[in-house]
Amino acid sequence: MRLLSRAAQFAVGQRETSRRHFWGWLNAVFNKVDYERIKAVGPDRAAAEWLLRCGAKVRFQGFDRWHHDYNGLPAGALGRYKIQAIDATDSCIMHTGFDHLDGLTHVEEIKFNKCIYLEDACLERLSTVENLQESLYTMEVVSCGDVTDKGVIALHKLKKLEYLFLSDLPGIKDKQTTALRLQTALPRLDLALDLD
């Protein structure tokens, strides 16, 4: 009887592992960058499609409401709609998709809340996007377990960043040094920390 119980537990565990691998694979597919699509529809439309596919929301310049429905994205002339804000709360965005950010020139606000795939490489990649270095003013990183001091410190390259909210980041081990390095590099930065 005990052997049968262990076999049943093993089978359930295998099914859970298989399910996790399937969702990980599917999320990786959602994050794949299609450079031909970017050329065809422009960087803002392609980035919006990527973000919405992954469960994030976008707000376009001149709009008050957030777009969260992939099929409800506004249509119009190429380059007409520019992404102004990104809310990636509970989304499956991954490092591999961050190439979508390269052509965005009007993004002022980004929220990463409970993004299970967000890691240091994502923040490092975001920080190297020259357009974002010149446009991004506000950012939140909350409850993203794989973000460490290294990823947060990389944000010092975002020259226009004025507000940064960090909360519930267990990977941050030396919050005083991290905060000091950011504020030294970005003297105008209003840094809000809730890391206890």
Long-range contacts (C-beta under 8 A, 24 or more apart in sequence): 27-54, 27-92, 27-94, 27-117, 28-94, 28-96, 30-54, 30-92, 30-97, 31-92, 31-93, 31-94, 31-95, 31-96, 31-97, 32-96, 32-97, 33-96, 33-97, 33-99, 33-100, 38-100, 38-103, 41-78, 42-78, 42-79, 42-103, 43-100, 43-102, 43-103, 43-104, 44-79, 44-81, 44-82, 44-83, 44-103, 44-104, 44-106, 45-73, 45-78, 45-81, 46-100, 47-83, 47-100, 47-101, 47-103, 47-104, 48-73, 48-81, 48-83, 49-73, 50-93, 50-97, 50-100, 51-86, 51-88, 51-91, 51-93, 51-100, 54-88, 54-91, 54-92, 54-93, 54-97, 55-90, 55-91, 55-92, 56-86, 56-87, 56-88, 56-89, 56-91, 56-93, 57-86, 57-87, 57-89, 58-83, 58-85, 58-86, 58-87, 59-83, 59-84, 59-85, 59-87, 60-84, 61-106, 82-106, 83-107, 84-108, 84-109, 85-109, 85-110, 86-110, 86-111, 87-111, 87-113, 88-112, 88-113, 88-115, 88-118, 89-113, 89-114, 89-115, 90-114, 90-115, 91-115, 92-116, 92-117, 93-117, 93-118, 93-122, 94-122, 95-119, 95-121, 95-122, 95-125, 98-122, 98-125, 98-126, 98-129, 99-125, 101-125, 101-126, 101-129, 101-131, 101-132, 102-129, 102-131, 103-131, 104-129, 104-131, 104-132, 104-135, 105-131, 105-134, 105-135, 106-135, 107-131, 107-132, 107-135, 107-136, 108-135, 108-136, 108-137, 108-138, 109-136, 109-137, 109-138, 109-139, 110-136, 110-138, 110-139, 110-140, 111-139, 111-140, 111-142, 112-139, 112-140, 112-141, 112-142, 112-144, 113-140, 113-142, 113-143, 113-144, 114-142, 114-143, 114-144, 115-144, 116-144, 116-145, 117-146, 118-144, 118-146, 118-147, 119-144, 119-146, 119-147, 119-151, 120-146, 120-147, 120-148, 120-150, 120-151, 120-154, 121-151, 122-151, 123-147, 123-151, 123-152, 123-154, 123-155, 124-150, 124-151, 124-154, 126-155, 126-158, 127-154, 127-155, 127-156, 127-157, 127-158, 128-157, 132-158, 133-157, 133-158, 133-159, 133-160, 134-159, 134-160, 135-160, 136-160, 136-161, 137-161, 137-162, 137-163, 138-162, 138-163, 138-164, 139-163, 139-164, 139-165, 140-164, 140-165, 140-166, 140-167, 141-165, 141-166, 141-167, 141-169, 142-166, 142-167, 142-168, 142-169, 143-167, 143-168, 143-169, 144-169, 145-169, 145-170, 145-171, 146-171, 147-171, 147-172, 148-172, 148-173, 149-173, 149-174, 149-177, 149-178, 152-178, 152-182, 153-178, 153-181, 153-182, 155-182, 156-181, 156-182, 156-185, 156-186, 158-186, 159-186, 161-186, 161-189, 162-188, 162-189, 162-190, 163-189, 163-190, 163-192, 164-189, 164-190, 164-191, 164-192, 165-192, 165-194, 166-191, 166-192, 166-193, 166-194, 166-195, 167-192, 167-193, 167-194, 167-195, 168-194, 168-195, 169-195
